[in-house]
Amino acid sequence: MGISIIGTGSCTPDKIMTNFDLEKIVNTNDEWIRTRTGIMERRIAAPEQQVSDMAADACRKALNMGGVDAKDVDLIVLSSTSPEYTFPSTACALQKKLANTKAICFDVQAACSGFIFGLETARSFMVANPNLKKVLVVGSEKMSSIVDWTDRDTCVLFGDAAAAALLVGGDEEEDCFIGCKMGSDGTYLDRLLIPAGGSGIPATHDTIDQHLHYLKMDGQAIFRLAVSKMYECSKELMEEKGLSIGELDWMVPHQANIRIMNAVADRLGLPYEKVFANIHLYGNTCAATIGLALDEMIQQNLLKKGQLVLLSAVGGGLTWGSTLLRWPF
């Protein structure tokens, strides 16, 4: 059975927050943010705009591109670092908004690696169960709700967005998935996490006063780990598949920091013009970044049938992964 991507979609909130807007909130400035991250602006969801709302918008666009009715979707795999509920899964909230009663729905939590983990989870389910023929893989984030707007080291980095990919499987489909390599190392758990709010540290007045329900990050450690893990898993995957870096048409990395992206490209020996970047417009949208990048590349007519595309990401956990695609359309 072949498995292919036949549609993509994305959703970015209307509100734009520039670096100059942030200067009015925390002790920072546009020059500092741009030179250290590459970010110029990010999108901020409206208070009433939920993760599943943005996800539903992205999914409808992917379904429309692929010519599939939402009611016919067999599986929904959603990744989010900012889910609407501790339980149930945000995938079920999305399913309701798509008016689908057929699909198996669940969330995948791999932080910024979520879209890659979601793609491989969906692909594996489709291989194991050929009855799952139409599948939505979604990354959706309302990061503005979980960053500490008094912490200039983190609040400048993140934005809100959603992205979706529609996969179909069948004997007549040409498989666009060449390979995937993923990994995790819980040793680095405390380098990037939200300390409180789960069963480990339930919410109290003290945890709220201490801002423990917001994202905490060791920026220097994450920078080093991101570069090394994205480089290593990408290089190993290419070598395992007998492909050279020179054969790549595109690398689509997690949009966390332009310096991370450039450092990975340098170590791989990949020219910057083959590395897609939209971080300047959206910041780090966590699990949505790679799907958002792919959808923008399609809108800009950058992706062509048959091109070799490498996706790569690192996220909290620590998690990381790279996926190789032969672009299908």
Stockholm file with secondary structure:
# STOCKHOLM 1.0

chainA/1-329         MGISIIGTGSCTPDKIMTNFDLEKIVNTNDEWIRTRTGIMERRIAAPEQQVSDMAADACRKALNMGGVDAKDVDLIVLSSTSPEYTFPSTACALQKKLANTKAICFDVQAACSGFIFGLETARSFMVANPNLKKVLVVGSEKMSSIVDWTDRDTCVLFGDAAAAALLVGGDEEEDCFIGCKMGSDGTYLDRLLIPAGGSGIPATHDTIDQHLHYLKMDGQAIFRLAVSKMYECSKELMEEKGLSIGELDWMVPHQANIRIMNAVADRLGLPYEKVFANIHLYGNTCAATIGLALDEMIQQNLLKKGQLVLLSAVGGGLTWGSTLLRWPF
#=GR chainA/1-329 SS CEEEEEEEEEECCSEEEEHHHHHTTSSCCHHHHHHHHCCCEEEECCTTCCHHHHHHHHHHHHHHHHTCCGGGCCEEEEECSSCSCSSSCHHHHHHHHTTCSSCEEEEECCGGGHHHHHHHHHHHHHHHCTTCCEEEEEEEEEGGGTSCTTCHHHHTTBCEEEEEEEEEEETTSCCCEEEEEEEECGGGGGGEECCSSSSSSCCCHHHHHTTTTSCEECHHHHHHHHHHHHHHHHHHHHHHTTCCGGGCSEEEECCSCHHHHHHHHHHHTCCGGGBCCCHHHHCBCGGGHHHHHHHHHHHTTCCCTTCEEEEEEEETTTEEEEEEEECCC
#=GC SS_cons         CEEEEEEEEEECCSEEEEHHHHHTTSSCCHHHHHHHHCCCEEEECCTTCCHHHHHHHHHHHHHHHHTCCGGGCCEEEEECSSCSCSSSCHHHHHHHHTTCSSCEEEEECCGGGHHHHHHHHHHHHHHHCTTCCEEEEEEEEEGGGTSCTTCHHHHTTBCEEEEEEEEEEETTSCCCEEEEEEEECGGGGGGEECCSSSSSSCCCHHHHHTTTTSCEECHHHHHHHHHHHHHHHHHHHHHHTTCCGGGCSEEEECCSCHHHHHHHHHHHTCCGGGBCCCHHHHCBCGGGHHHHHHHHHHHTTCCCTTCEEEEEEEETTTEEEEEEEECCC
//
